Amino acid sequence: MDWIESPSPNFNDRLLPITMIVLHYTGMPDAAGALARLRDPDAQVSAHYLVEEDGRIHRLVDEEKRAWHAGRSHWRGVTDVNSASIGIEIVNPGHEFGYRPFPDEQVASVIRLVHAIKDRHEITRGNIVGHSDIAPARKQDPGELFPWGKLARLRLALPRPTRNLVDPGWPDGGFLLALERFGYDVSDAEAAVTAFQRRFRPEMIDGIIDAECRMILLALLLPKPQGDD
């Protein structure tokens, strides 16, 4: 895979093995500004890769090093997500500067990159997540327009379950326990539910637990979620 070497000084040593991939959007007006920030030693942020809208890939930090992209986060019991993950920044203005769909060329490069990293480190598709999944109270990226379904069809992410759905009838507390078991930090309940919806039911994001949320989550907890993706 071809990429542009754009080294960032913002990294240190890992303390955990690599078990995750975290996808972000840059959330800045343009690619040049995002790339400059990720390479600025004063900013104290970085990622392993950045993917531009035309599909060009920049490598900023070697995969064996700990990039600084996740911040305060949590996924499936891991709280030092930076140590356990590869971070990919995807150029997009984000919700603050004019959120828009991700171009096909960009998505194709993200897919190639995720596929190579997943194979190289034997990462399970349940550990290929968005920034909002690992930091629901703080983050929205890569957001409801990111085409998770395209990744899921290639077994590069979990699918949205659509078949044989059954409502387990959990009370809200039971849903949150199940959501925590799945991997989310539920200390801010509404934020966790919103993040779950943003990922698995993006057409309606209201932070309210309903029958569809319960059905989707139950199916995701089964050994083989069944979906159209």
Helices and strands as residue ranges (DSSP letters): E 4-5, E 11-13, E 20-25, H 31-38, E 49-51, E 57-59, E 65-67, H 81-84, E 85-90, H 94-97, H 104-121, G 125-127, E 128-130, H 131-134, H 148-153, H 172-182, H 189-200, H 211-221
